[in-house]
Amino acid sequence: MNAIKKLLKFIKPYTVFAILGPLLMCMEVAMDLLQPTFMQKMIDVGIANQDNGYVIKLGLITLVSAFIGLIGGAGSSIYAAKAAVHFSTDIRRAVFKKTERFSNQNTDAFGTGKLMTILTNDISTLQQAVIMTLRIFVRGPLLFIGSIVIVWFTARELFPILLVSIPILVAFIYFFSVKSGKLFTKVQKAMDQVNTKLQEMLAGIRVIKAFDRHGYEKGRFKTVNDLLTRRNMTAEQLILTLMPMMMLVVNMGIIAGLWLGVIKMNEGILQVGVILAFINYLNIMMNGLMSSSHVLMQIARSFPSAERIVQVLDTKIDITESAHSVAGHMIEGNIEFRDVFFSYSKNGEYVLKNISFTAKAGETIGIIGATGSGKSTLVKLIPRLYDPDSGEILIDGINVKNLPLETLRSAIGFVPQKAMLFSGTIKENFQFGKEDVTEEDMDVAAQSAAASEFIDRLDGKYEHLLMQGATNLSGGQKQRLSVARAFIRDPKMIVLDDSTSAIDALSEFTVQEALGRNFSATTVLIIASKISSIIDANQILVMEDGTIEASGTHDELLLKSDVYRNIYYSQSGKEVKSG
């Protein structure tokens, strides 16, 4: 309930719509409640007295009231939908904005599948709950209460039937609403698993095909899909069971009404029209309760959705700007790590241990080591994708935590290990590096990244459309575009995380030449699996088990580092020698 209260602020801008919807619904309900009374008068007054004029007059009044009800119902639907859709749109925008600011650790804590479910299914569930609350939850109780009041004044002799049937109906609704809320919480958890599996499968479809693992993946998807099916079936069957049980109670009430009504009619207490009106009002009451029960169940479904949404909105962002951040600093590119420790799990199992090194502005730093030695994690700490557990990372002598994130990240050209391009044009991808990019900027960056040769052959050149994940490009082409995107912003620091692994030696040479020619004042950090990629670096860091095993130039490391020497000899085809 607290989660719902927190989200109500999103409907405040649309208070007028939220008020007009229920008000117009009241108009429709009033017209609906008059219909059985008009019918009663037609029978007991007009037809009984053979007064055709009265019947026609009342018939016309009934048609006018039905038309007024139609206007009220249509208006209510329009304004309720406007309030609910704008409400959910603003929530979706707020959740998206918050997840954009998530650190990698925040995102890992939720999982991609759960975040997708929250942004789609949970917000849609909440939207539907608001629409139903503004319309049906007004209509249902008003029809129910209005029918009771009218029966009390027009057919009080049959009122005891309501005293028996109504408590039974209310008890059914309460039980099923509480039960359905618990069941739909389980449904949403199962939906998370399906979305996670689906996202993983689509991202890795090429690997699945290459290893011919279709059957295995179908089996895994079937497991989570079957779980969702079972939980959905249980929840939906529970809801569908409510309708026939309520119909049974109402039908028994109708039978009792007819039996008691006939007795009272023979005694001259009631007329036929009153009995028929009572039956109609009994049906209206049942419909009011049924619609109210559906809203209650939808609201019950929305509670866990609201809690998950609020969980995202209330998440404390790990990566935040200091209140004492240094504004206006022009970054030069001097980097220093001081005794840095870092772990993903925060349980003392450090991925990086006691990392210390210095890189002066304009220097090239090579980083090499075995898989899992901490190379990529090290460079992710520079733009604050993660923060270290202890120690300091300094840029120009300033702790990165004291630099505005925009200042820090706009000074870095980051090329991740896996080239990540977005659906849209090549130009739009380049604009990630520089918003006001020009044709000349793109030409220079593309040439420096050895990307011009294939871009020039594409339809539309820089306006060429890339599919999601740039699947219409080869791995090498994606890497070169990713490098060009980093070059185009002319950064003070460039991080190349093994980003030339899929391109040929000639293209890699072009990239290295461009780095020396166009970025001589830029600090360059190159993670490489090949020594040839970093052999001319000012300083090479040799990573082993999360530590810097040795550092120095290529020649210095050949003399003092067994790890580096073994890598060098294994790649050059020479016999591995020990120091």
Phi, psi and omega per residue, in radians:
M1 nan -0.648 3.116
N2 -1.084 -0.622 3.135
A3 -1.115 -0.739 3.116
I4 -1.071 -0.749 3.141
K5 -1.056 -0.706 -3.128
K6 -1.135 -0.552 -3.092
L7 -1.483 -0.229 -3.120
L8 -1.091 -0.401 3.129
K9 -1.079 -0.410 -3.125
F10 -1.301 -0.274 -3.134
I11 -1.682 -0.166 -3.114
K12 -0.990 -0.727 3.127
P13 -1.100 -0.284 -3.080
Y14 -2.031 0.560 -3.115
T15 -1.048 -0.662 -3.130
V16 -1.066 -0.811 3.106
F17 -1.092 -0.704 -3.087
A18 -1.194 -0.404 3.099
I19 -1.547 -0.736 -3.115
L20 -1.098 -0.665 -3.140
G21 -0.983 -0.979 3.111
P22 -1.116 -0.641 -3.129
L23 -1.095 -0.783 3.116
L24 -1.171 -0.539 3.078
M25 -1.175 -0.616 3.079
C26 -1.053 -0.663 3.113
M27 -1.113 -0.755 3.126
E28 -1.123 -0.751 -3.130
V29 -1.071 -0.761 3.142
A30 -1.013 -0.742 3.129
M31 -1.176 -0.681 3.134
D32 -1.131 -0.673 -3.112
L33 -1.214 -0.412 -3.141
L34 -1.355 -0.405 -3.019
Q35 -1.011 -0.901 3.140
P36 -1.081 -0.582 3.119
T37 -1.165 -0.719 3.067
F38 -1.053 -0.722 -3.140
M39 -1.126 -0.706 3.125
Q40 -1.057 -0.788 -3.123
K41 -1.136 -0.668 3.107
M42 -1.032 -0.757 -3.074
I43 -1.303 -0.919 -2.990
D44 -1.348 -0.415 -3.117
V45 -1.912 -0.971 -3.047
G46 -1.234 -1.014 -3.088
I47 -1.211 -0.738 -3.124
A48 -1.045 -0.622 -3.126
N49 -1.728 0.108 -3.138
Q50 0.936 0.714 -3.132
D51 -1.729 1.540 -3.083
N52 -1.119 -0.625 3.121
G53 -1.043 -0.755 3.137
Y54 -1.118 -0.722 -3.139
V55 -1.095 -0.795 -3.133
I56 -1.122 -0.758 3.138
K57 -1.044 -0.808 -3.121
L58 -1.205 -0.573 3.097
G59 -1.104 -0.731 3.118
L60 -1.150 -0.715 3.099
I61 -1.071 -0.682 3.130
T62 -1.104 -0.741 3.120
L63 -1.118 -0.732 3.131
V64 -1.104 -0.751 3.140
S65 -1.129 -0.633 3.101
A66 -1.138 -0.675 3.122
F67 -1.165 -0.728 3.085
I68 -1.076 -0.713 3.100
G69 -1.085 -0.665 3.116
L70 -1.086 -0.764 3.128
I71 -1.083 -0.787 3.136
G72 -1.080 -0.768 -3.130
G73 -1.142 -0.748 3.138
A74 -1.143 -0.778 3.125
G75 -1.086 -0.716 3.116
S76 -1.067 -0.760 3.134
S77 -1.076 -0.755 -3.100
I78 -1.110 -0.872 -3.058
Y79 -1.283 -0.617 3.086
A80 -1.120 -0.722 3.121
A81 -1.128 -0.730 3.119
K82 -1.055 -0.811 -3.131
A83 -1.094 -0.804 -3.065
A84 -1.203 -0.748 -3.103
V85 -1.174 -0.775 3.098
H86 -1.121 -0.682 3.098
F87 -1.017 -0.867 -3.122
S88 -1.221 -0.594 3.106
T89 -1.096 -0.765 3.137
D90 -1.156 -0.665 3.094
I91 -1.137 -0.781 -3.141
R92 -1.059 -0.707 3.119
R93 -1.118 -0.733 -3.131
A94 -1.164 -0.717 3.128
V95 -1.157 -0.750 3.120
F96 -1.091 -0.764 3.139
K97 -1.069 -0.698 -3.125
K98 -1.202 -0.768 -3.128
T99 -1.161 -0.502 3.061
E100 -1.093 -0.540 -3.123
R101 -1.549 -0.094 3.128
F102 -1.029 2.476 2.928
S103 -1.324 2.941 3.086
N104 -1.022 -0.608 -3.125
Q105 -1.183 -0.708 3.068
N106 -1.040 -0.796 -3.126
T107 -1.112 -0.737 3.132
D108 -1.080 -0.627 -3.103
A109 -1.124 -0.652 3.122
F110 -1.451 -0.780 -3.015
G111 1.604 2.477 -3.084
T112 -1.072 -0.742 -3.100
G113 -1.064 -0.743 -3.130
K114 -1.173 -0.724 3.129
L115 -1.109 -0.661 3.088
M116 -1.118 -0.723 3.137
T117 -1.123 -0.718 3.139
I118 -1.114 -0.785 -3.087
L119 -1.235 -0.368 -3.109
T120 -1.947 -1.320 -3.002
N121 -1.122 -0.828 -3.063
D122 -1.151 -0.731 -3.138
I123 -1.219 -0.624 3.075
S124 -1.136 -0.673 3.094
T125 -1.078 -0.739 3.130
L126 -1.160 -0.699 3.114
Q127 -1.058 -0.789 3.138
Q128 -1.109 -0.649 3.128
A129 -1.127 -0.676 -3.138
V130 -1.183 -0.769 3.117
I131 -1.030 -0.819 -3.105
M132 -1.170 -0.614 3.132
T133 -1.173 -0.745 -3.107
L134 -1.260 -0.437 -3.117
R135 -1.852 -1.243 -2.956
I136 -1.253 -0.590 -3.120
F137 -1.285 -0.245 2.970
V138 -1.515 -0.784 -3.097
R139 -1.114 -0.841 -3.061
G140 -1.026 -1.011 -3.136
P141 -1.081 -0.643 3.137
L142 -1.157 -0.727 3.079
L143 -1.081 -0.744 -3.116
F144 -1.115 -0.922 -3.096
I145 -1.180 -0.734 3.140
G146 -1.063 -0.700 3.129
S147 -1.144 -0.715 3.123
I148 -1.080 -0.791 -3.116
V149 -1.092 -0.778 -3.115
I150 -1.145 -0.730 3.114
V151 -1.085 -0.672 -3.138
W152 -1.067 -0.677 -3.094
F153 -1.520 -0.456 -3.032
T154 -1.892 -0.410 -3.100
A155 -2.511 0.965 -3.051
R156 -1.086 -0.435 -3.135
E157 -1.149 -0.447 -3.134
L158 -1.703 0.018 -3.059
F159 -1.079 -0.602 3.134
P160 -0.970 -0.476 3.129
I161 -1.107 -0.658 3.123
L162 -1.178 -0.602 -3.116
L163 -1.120 -0.414 3.121
V164 -1.584 -0.824 -3.010
S165 -1.303 -0.653 -3.058
I166 -1.097 -0.842 3.116
P167 -1.011 -0.635 3.127
I168 -1.136 -0.773 -3.136
L169 -1.109 -0.755 -3.137
V170 -1.118 -0.699 3.126
A171 -1.092 -0.744 3.095
F172 -1.033 -0.829 -3.091
I173 -1.076 -0.782 -3.124
Y174 -1.073 -0.826 -3.106
F175 -1.065 -0.832 -3.074
F176 -1.217 -0.580 3.132
S177 -1.161 -0.802 3.138
V178 -1.108 -0.772 -3.103
K179 -1.139 -0.733 -3.101
S180 -1.155 -0.602 3.122
G181 -1.043 -0.751 3.123
K182 -1.169 -0.686 -3.114
L183 -1.181 -0.693 -3.100
F184 -1.283 -0.365 2.983
T185 -1.107 -0.734 3.106
K186 -1.180 -0.621 3.109
V187 -1.067 -0.758 -3.111
Q188 -1.153 -0.638 3.090
K189 -1.132 -0.690 3.094
A190 -1.162 -0.622 3.091
M191 -1.116 -0.657 3.075
D192 -1.001 -0.795 -3.106
Q193 -1.126 -0.689 3.126
V194 -1.132 -0.804 -3.141
N195 -1.111 -0.693 3.112
T196 -1.094 -0.807 -3.124
K197 -1.142 -0.722 -3.129
L198 -1.116 -0.787 3.137
Q199 -1.097 -0.719 3.128
E200 -1.142 -0.729 -3.102
M201 -1.171 -0.773 -3.126
L202 -1.163 -0.645 3.123
A203 -1.185 -0.560 -3.078
G204 -1.900 0.441 -3.039
I205 -1.064 -0.604 -3.130
R206 -1.187 -0.684 3.112
V207 -1.160 -0.709 3.127
I208 -1.046 -0.767 3.128
K209 -1.174 -0.744 -3.094
A210 -1.087 -0.638 -3.129
F211 -1.663 0.092 3.120
D212 0.902 0.904 -3.092
R213 -1.881 0.489 -3.114
H214 -1.004 -0.811 -3.100
G215 -1.085 -0.748 -3.132
Y216 -1.109 -0.797 -3.124
E217 -1.187 -0.616 3.066
K218 -1.071 -0.703 3.135
G219 -1.114 -0.757 3.138
R220 -1.160 -0.713 3.111
F221 -1.167 -0.660 3.135
K222 -1.068 -0.648 -3.127
T223 -1.071 -0.879 -3.107
V224 -1.290 -0.571 3.129
N225 -1.214 -0.677 3.100
D226 -1.136 -0.662 3.095
L227 -1.087 -0.783 3.097
L228 -1.075 -0.736 3.134
T229 -1.051 -0.814 -3.118
R230 -1.083 -0.769 -3.105
R231 -1.225 -0.636 3.072
N232 -1.137 -0.756 3.139
M233 -1.057 -0.781 -3.128
T234 -1.072 -0.781 -3.115
A235 -1.180 -0.801 -3.099
E236 -1.190 -0.678 3.118
Q237 -1.092 -0.653 3.109
L238 -1.083 -0.790 -3.135
I239 -1.124 -0.774 -3.103
L240 -1.179 -0.399 3.114
T241 -1.227 -0.490 -3.082
L242 -1.098 -0.710 -3.044
M243 -1.050 -0.945 -3.132
P244 -1.108 -0.555 3.127
M245 -1.180 -0.698 3.107
M246 -1.214 -0.658 3.100
M247 -1.078 -0.651 3.115
L248 -1.072 -0.807 3.141
V249 -1.098 -0.762 -3.118
V250 -1.145 -0.763 3.131
N251 -1.096 -0.662 3.068
M252 -1.134 -0.629 3.088
G253 -1.148 -0.683 3.110
I254 -1.108 -0.775 3.124
I255 -1.068 -0.779 3.126
A256 -1.117 -0.648 3.132
G257 -1.142 -0.746 3.113
L258 -1.125 -0.755 -3.120
W259 -1.112 -0.867 -3.118
L260 -1.213 -0.622 -3.135
G261 -1.127 -0.718 3.123
V262 -1.100 -0.735 3.122
I263 -1.043 -0.822 -3.111
K264 -1.185 -0.566 3.137
M265 -1.197 -0.709 3.106
N266 -1.127 -0.491 3.121
E267 -1.453 -0.054 3.119
G268 1.385 0.257 -3.110
I269 -1.538 -0.665 -3.099
L270 -2.058 2.799 3.039
Q271 -1.953 2.901 -3.086
V272 -1.049 -0.749 -3.102
G273 -1.058 -0.618 3.136
V274 -1.150 -0.716 -3.140
I275 -1.131 -0.797 3.136
L276 -1.118 -0.686 3.103
A277 -1.115 -0.713 3.113
F278 -1.037 -0.771 -3.139
I279 -1.099 -0.725 3.102
N280 -1.091 -0.762 3.135
Y281 -1.170 -0.569 3.078
L282 -1.121 -0.734 3.088
N283 -1.142 -0.684 3.109
I284 -1.104 -0.731 3.097
M285 -1.051 -0.758 3.140
M286 -1.101 -0.764 3.112
N287 -1.111 -0.686 3.105
G288 -1.100 -0.751 3.112
L289 -1.176 -0.718 -3.133
M290 -1.096 -0.821 -3.139
S291 -1.128 -0.655 3.087
S292 -1.125 -0.655 3.137
S293 -1.163 -0.672 3.104
H294 -1.102 -0.699 3.112
V295 -1.146 -0.760 3.134
L296 -1.043 -0.697 3.114
M297 -1.189 -0.676 3.101
Q298 -1.147 -0.682 3.087
I299 -1.136 -0.705 3.098
A300 -1.068 -0.673 3.079
R301 -1.166 -0.571 -3.067
S302 -1.336 -0.369 -3.131
F303 -1.035 -0.939 3.097
P304 -1.103 -0.583 3.089
S305 -1.115 -0.775 3.129
A306 -1.094 -0.692 3.134
E307 -1.103 -0.703 3.141
R308 -1.200 -0.665 3.103
I309 -1.119 -0.822 3.135
V310 -1.123 -0.585 3.093
Q311 -1.020 -0.697 3.091
V312 -1.197 -0.840 -3.080
L313 -1.127 -0.530 -3.112
D314 -1.605 -0.046 -3.120
T315 -1.083 2.303 3.104
K316 -1.370 2.133 -3.131
I317 -1.247 2.202 -3.126
D318 -1.165 -0.692 -3.083
I319 -1.718 1.838 -3.118
T320 -2.235 2.846 3.107
E321 -1.528 2.475 3.126
S322 -1.236 2.581 3.066
A323 -1.170 -0.316 -3.129
H324 -1.900 0.555 -3.092
S325 -1.120 2.570 -3.093
V326 -1.525 1.830 -3.101
A327 -1.526 2.579 3.028
G328 1.415 0.097 -3.133
H329 -1.324 2.271 3.076
M330 -1.600 1.901 -3.043
I331 -1.195 2.330 3.111
E332 -1.723 -0.538 3.084
G333 1.975 0.239 3.040
N334 -1.368 2.215 -3.073
I335 -2.111 2.377 3.068
E336 -2.466 2.253 3.000
F337 -1.808 2.254 3.116
R338 -2.121 1.861 3.037
D339 0.847 0.892 -3.068
V340 -1.470 2.254 3.021
F341 -2.091 2.485 3.121
F342 -2.643 2.442 3.031
S343 -2.418 2.525 3.096
Y344 -1.348 -0.706 -3.031
S345 -1.456 -0.260 -3.120
K346 1.027 0.529 3.119
N347 -1.997 0.299 3.112
G348 1.638 -0.104 3.088
E349 -1.548 1.622 -3.007
Y350 -1.368 2.338 3.035
V351 -1.479 -0.594 3.054
L352 -2.124 2.371 -3.084
K353 -2.344 2.108 3.017
N354 0.927 0.874 -3.128
I355 -1.469 2.119 3.100
S356 -2.440 2.208 3.023
F357 -2.900 2.878 3.139
T358 -2.266 2.399 3.051
A359 -2.231 2.093 3.122
K360 -1.426 2.696 -3.140
A361 -0.980 2.295 3.132
G362 1.602 -0.146 3.127
E363 -1.446 2.726 3.029
T364 -1.909 2.181 -3.132
I365 -1.956 2.113 3.062
G366 -1.668 2.495 3.126
I367 -2.265 2.177 -3.085
I368 -2.439 2.712 -3.140
G369 2.859 3.031 -3.121
A370 -1.208 2.827 3.062
T371 -1.040 2.307 3.133
G372 1.509 0.149 -3.117
S373 -1.451 -0.152 3.068
G374 1.845 0.219 -3.072
K375 -1.091 -0.952 -3.095
S376 -1.142 -0.660 3.123
T377 -1.069 -0.689 -3.129
L378 -1.014 -0.864 -3.074
V379 -1.282 -0.407 3.099
K380 -1.196 -0.338 3.133
L381 -1.338 -0.379 -3.078
I382 -1.180 -0.854 3.090
P383 -1.473 0.196 -3.140
R384 1.068 0.742 2.929
L385 -1.215 -0.504 2.969
Y386 -2.392 2.766 3.013
D387 -1.906 2.532 3.134
P388 -1.186 2.672 3.078
D389 -1.241 -0.641 3.083
S390 -2.663 2.910 -3.072
G391 1.568 -3.126 -3.086
E392 -2.321 2.565 2.966
I393 -2.086 2.129 -3.054
L394 -1.991 2.401 2.991
I395 -2.046 2.060 -3.079
D396 0.959 0.605 3.114
G397 1.440 0.025 -3.127
I398 -1.904 2.273 3.080
N399 -1.010 2.297 -3.091
V400 -1.005 -0.446 3.125
K401 -1.200 -0.314 3.142
N402 -1.743 0.142 3.060
L403 -1.802 2.389 3.039
P404 -0.981 2.409 -3.096
L405 -0.996 -0.698 -3.132
E406 -1.114 -0.724 3.116
T407 -1.098 -0.797 -3.101
L408 -1.130 -0.924 -2.998
R409 -1.290 -0.511 3.113
S410 -1.237 -0.261 3.123
A411 -1.611 0.035 -3.065
I412 -2.071 2.290 2.955
G413 -1.763 1.858 -3.005
F414 -1.844 2.157 3.084
V415 -2.016 1.826 -3.050
P416 -1.234 2.904 -3.114
Q417 -1.059 -0.733 3.073
K418 -1.796 2.019 -3.102
A419 -1.019 2.115 -3.114
M420 -1.990 1.872 3.078
L421 -2.010 2.693 -3.047
F422 -1.895 2.691 3.091
S423 -1.098 2.449 -3.045
G424 2.335 -2.914 -3.111
T425 -1.456 2.874 3.051
I426 -1.073 -0.685 3.125
K427 -1.055 -0.766 3.136
E428 -1.088 -0.604 3.070
N429 -1.216 -0.668 3.092
F430 -1.141 -0.514 -3.131
Q431 -1.192 -0.250 2.980
F432 -1.097 -0.579 3.128
G433 -1.431 -0.628 -3.111
K434 -2.667 2.022 -3.017
E435 -1.072 -0.784 -3.087
D436 -1.705 0.814 -3.071
V437 -1.141 2.452 3.112
T438 -1.874 2.923 3.106
E439 -1.025 -0.693 -3.140
E440 -1.151 -0.716 3.090
D441 -1.011 -0.785 -3.100
M442 -1.164 -0.686 3.125
D443 -1.078 -0.813 -3.118
V444 -1.114 -0.801 -3.126
A445 -1.130 -0.734 -3.135
A446 -1.126 -0.725 3.108
Q447 -1.137 -0.732 -3.138
S448 -1.127 -0.542 -3.127
A449 -1.668 0.178 -3.138
A450 1.004 0.601 -3.121
A451 -1.801 -0.209 -3.066
S452 -1.071 -0.656 -3.033
E453 -1.063 -0.568 3.117
F454 -1.708 -0.479 3.110
I455 -1.120 -0.717 -3.113
D456 -1.098 -0.390 -3.129
R457 -1.571 -0.157 -3.089
L458 -1.435 2.574 3.064
D459 -1.118 2.167 3.121
G460 1.460 -0.083 3.122
K461 0.948 -1.935 -3.098
Y462 -1.294 -0.223 3.085
E463 -1.613 0.111 3.136
H464 -1.133 2.305 -3.084
L465 -1.427 2.290 3.042
L466 -1.739 2.434 3.084
M467 -1.358 3.023 3.126
Q468 -1.020 2.210 -3.103
G469 1.309 0.148 -3.120
A470 0.900 0.789 -3.117
T471 -1.241 -0.176 3.087
N472 -1.585 0.249 3.019
L473 -2.169 2.750 3.072
S474 -1.363 2.935 3.131
G475 -1.051 -0.741 3.132
G476 -1.153 -0.691 3.112
Q477 -1.124 -0.717 3.112
K478 -1.103 -0.731 3.135
Q479 -1.097 -0.714 -3.120
R480 -1.186 -0.651 3.063
L481 -1.156 -0.658 3.127
S482 -1.124 -0.701 3.092
V483 -1.163 -0.754 3.129
A484 -1.073 -0.655 3.119
R485 -1.090 -0.646 3.098
A486 -1.261 -0.704 -3.132
F487 -1.111 -0.603 -2.943
I488 -1.173 -0.344 -3.130
R489 -1.587 -0.002 3.105
D490 0.851 1.050 -3.007
P491 -1.406 2.906 3.056
K492 -1.472 -0.340 3.091
M493 -2.396 2.361 3.084
I494 -2.129 2.282 3.088
V495 -2.017 2.053 3.096
L496 -1.951 1.776 -3.073
D497 -1.582 1.468 -3.135
D498 0.875 0.734 -2.960
S499 -1.606 0.136 3.063
T500 -2.084 0.299 -3.062
S501 -1.169 -0.462 -3.062
A502 -1.788 0.106 -3.129
I503 -1.918 2.743 -3.055
D504 -1.265 2.922 -3.060
A505 -1.099 -0.657 -3.127
L506 -1.147 -0.754 3.115
S507 -1.145 -0.680 3.108
E508 -1.115 -0.684 3.106
F509 -1.094 -0.676 3.104
T510 -1.087 -0.733 3.130
V511 -1.112 -0.824 -3.124
Q512 -1.111 -0.659 3.115
E513 -1.140 -0.706 3.123
A514 -1.140 -0.648 3.101
L515 -1.071 -0.772 -3.140
G516 -1.222 -0.579 -3.058
R517 -1.473 -0.816 -2.997
N518 -1.724 -0.267 -3.046
F519 -2.256 0.726 -3.105
S520 -1.143 -0.449 3.131
A521 -1.678 0.056 -3.082
T522 -1.709 2.402 3.045
T523 -1.374 2.162 -3.062
V524 -2.046 2.201 3.036
L525 -1.968 2.105 -3.083
I526 -2.056 2.013 2.966
I527 -1.536 2.230 -3.066
A528 -2.430 2.609 2.998
S529 -1.689 -0.280 3.130
K530 -1.925 2.266 3.118
I531 -1.083 -0.536 -3.131
S532 -1.043 -0.431 -3.122
S533 -1.322 -0.377 -3.038
I534 -2.232 0.178 -3.012
I535 -1.049 -0.502 -3.110
D536 -1.711 0.166 -3.106
A537 -1.126 2.608 3.090
N538 -1.115 -0.572 -3.141
Q539 -2.618 2.386 3.115
I540 -2.056 2.239 3.074
L541 -1.737 2.196 3.123
V542 -1.758 1.949 -3.086
M543 -1.631 2.408 3.063
E544 -2.616 2.092 3.105
D545 0.901 0.766 3.048
G546 1.416 0.090 3.126
T547 -2.159 2.834 3.017
I548 -1.521 1.821 -3.091
E549 -1.210 -0.630 3.116
A550 -2.851 2.780 3.067
S551 -2.531 2.669 -3.134
G552 2.692 -2.994 3.068
T553 -1.395 3.012 -3.137
H554 -0.983 -0.854 -3.104
D555 -1.139 -0.691 3.135
E556 -1.128 -0.700 -3.102
L557 -1.236 -0.573 3.079
L558 -1.058 -0.507 -3.113
L559 -1.507 -0.623 -2.965
K560 -1.987 -0.143 -3.070
S561 -2.073 2.003 3.082
D562 -1.126 -0.691 -3.112
V563 -1.093 -0.852 -3.129
Y564 -1.118 -0.740 -3.113
R565 -1.093 -0.709 3.139
N566 -1.139 -0.680 3.101
I567 -1.132 -0.779 -3.103
Y568 -1.085 -0.841 -3.098
Y569 -1.192 -0.612 3.124
S570 -1.167 -0.560 -3.126
Q571 -1.482 -0.459 -3.129
S572 -1.577 -0.056 3.104
G573 1.416 0.144 3.131
K574 -1.580 2.860 3.130
E575 -1.211 2.386 -3.137
V576 -1.279 2.192 -3.123
K577 -1.956 2.627 3.087
S578 -1.734 2.692 -3.113
G579 -1.217 nan nan
